[in-house]
C-alpha cells in the first residue's frame, strides 16, 4: 500500500513536471473561462489510503459579500465570463474584468497534490484578503475552462495581475511550508509588484 502511494506520488510529480515544461515551451499564456461559487459549506474529500482527509469549505453562491475576509471562490464558466475574462467577446485579446489581482487554482477532487494545495491556498487567501481574489476551477466539471488555458497537469495556478497577461504555473512545493512560500512569493512577484 505504501509502495503504491509512493509510485502514485512519483507519477503525479512527473505529470506535473511534464505539463509545466510543455506550458513554458509553448511560451503562451492561454486563458480559460471560470464561473463562481463561494467558499463556506463543508465538503469532505475522500480518504487516501488511511491518511487523514482534507476538509475544505465551499459556500454556494457567487462572489463573496465581504472580500476583505478572504476565502476561495469556486468558478463556473458563466461566472468566469462575468468576473474574470469574457473570451467569447474578446477571444484574441486578454481583458481582465476583476477589480484586484487574482489566482485561479485548477484542480480535481481525485488529485492528491491538489488536496494538499487547497487548504494552503485557502490560508493564503485570508492572509492576502482585500489585496487579491482566489478562485478555484474543478477541471472535471469545467473542462472547457481548463482547455482555454491549456491546463494539462494539475494542480495548476493561473496568476492574474491587475494589468498585463496572466502567468500559469503547475505543481506544489515539497512540503506545506515550501508550497505556502511558493504562493506568497508568486503573489508578491507577479500580482502585487509595485504596490
N, C-alpha and C positions, 0 to 999 in steps of 0.2 A: 504494500500500500504506500509506504514512504517513498520507495523507488519510483512508483508510478507518479506520485506528486512531483518528485524531482524532475522526471522526464517531461511532465506537462509544463513545469516552470521553464525548463530549458527551451521547449518548443515555443512557448509564449514569448520568451526573450528573443529567439531567432526571428519569429514572425514580426515582432515589433521592430527589431533592427532592420530587417529587410524592407519593411514598409517605410521606415524613416529614411533609409538610403534612397529608395525609389522616389519619394516625395522631394528630397533635396536634389536628386539627379535631374528631375524634370525642371527644377527651378521655378515651378509655378505655385502661385498661391490660389488654389481653387477654392470656390466658395460653395457652401451648402445652405439649405433652407430649413431653419428650425421653427417650431411652434411651441408655445409655452404653457406650462403648468407650473405651480409654485410649490415650494417645499413645506411640509408640515405633517401629513398623515403617515404614520409609521408603516414602513414596508420592510419585511424581513427577506433577506436573500438566503438562498439555500445553503445548508451546512456543507462544507467541503471536507471530506474525509476526517471527520471527528474534530476539525478545528472549530473555533468559536465563530459564530455567524457575525456578519457585519450588519448593523441596523442603520438604515438611512431614513430620513424623514422627508416625505414629499406631500405637499399640500396641493390639492387640486385647485385649479383656478387659472388666472392669467398672471400678470405681473404682481409682485408683492406690493402691498399698500405702503409699507414703510421700508424702502430700500436702505435706509440708514442703519438698519439692524443686520443686513446681510442675509445670506441664505441662497440656496441654489434654486434656479427656476428651470423647470422642465419645458423644453421647446417642442412644439409640433410644427409641421410645415406652415400652417396658416399663421401661427404666431411669429414664426421666423420671418415670414414675408412682411409682417407689420412692424416688428420690433428690431430686426437686425439688417436684412437686405432683401429688397424685392427684386430678385433676379429675373422675374418674369417681365418687369417693366424696363430694367436696365441689365440685360444679360451680358453685355460686353464690358460693362463698367461697374466696379465695386462702389456702391454708395451706402455707407453705413448709416442706419437710421437711429441708432442708440444715442442716448444723451451722455453716456460715460463709457470709458473703455470696458471691454468685456472679454471673458474667456468662455469658450464652448468646449465642454467635455463630451467627446464622442465615446460611448460606452455600450456594453451589453451586460445583461444580468449574469450570463454564464462565464464571463471573463474574470479570472482571478485577480490580475493586476488592476482591473477597473474597480473591483470591490475594495482593494487596498487604497486606491487613489481617492475614492468617493468621500470618505469621512475627512480625509486630509484637506481636500478641496473645499468641503463644507466649512471646515475650521478657518481656512484662508479667506473664504467669502465673508466671514464675520470679522476677521482681522482687518480686512480692507473695505468694510461696509461704508457705503456712501461714496467710495472712490472708484469702484469697479462693479460690474454686474457679472455674476457667474451663472451660466446656463449649462444644461445637460441635454444631450440628444441620445435617445435609445436607438442605436443603429439597426436593431432588429425591427423596430416599428417605423422608423423614418429612414428607410434605405435610400430614398431619393436625396435626402439632405447629405448623407454620407457620400454618395456618389458625386454630388455637386462639388464637394471639396476634395475628392479623390482619396478619401479615407480608405486605406487598405489594411491597416492593422490598428488595433485598439489596445489600450486607451490612446486616443489622440486628442490633443488640446489645441484649439484654434485661439490664438491671442489676437484680439481686435483692438488696435489703438483708436483713439477718437478720430484721428485723421491718418491717412495712409492705408496701405494694404495690410491685410491680416497675415500672420505667420502661423504655420501649423507645425507641431512637434508631436512625436509619438513616444510612448514609454514612460516609465517611472524610475525613481532612484532605487538604490539597493536596500535602503531602509526607509522607514517612515520619516525620519529626520531629513534624509537626503531628498526625499520626494517633496517635503514641505519647503525645503531650501530651494529646490528647483522652481516650484511655483512662485515663491517670493522673489527670487532673482529675476525670473522672466517677467513678472508683473512690474518690477522696478525698472528693468532694462527696456522692455517693449511697450508697456502700457502707460507707465507713469513718468516716462522720461521728460524732463523739463518742467515737472510740476512740483 
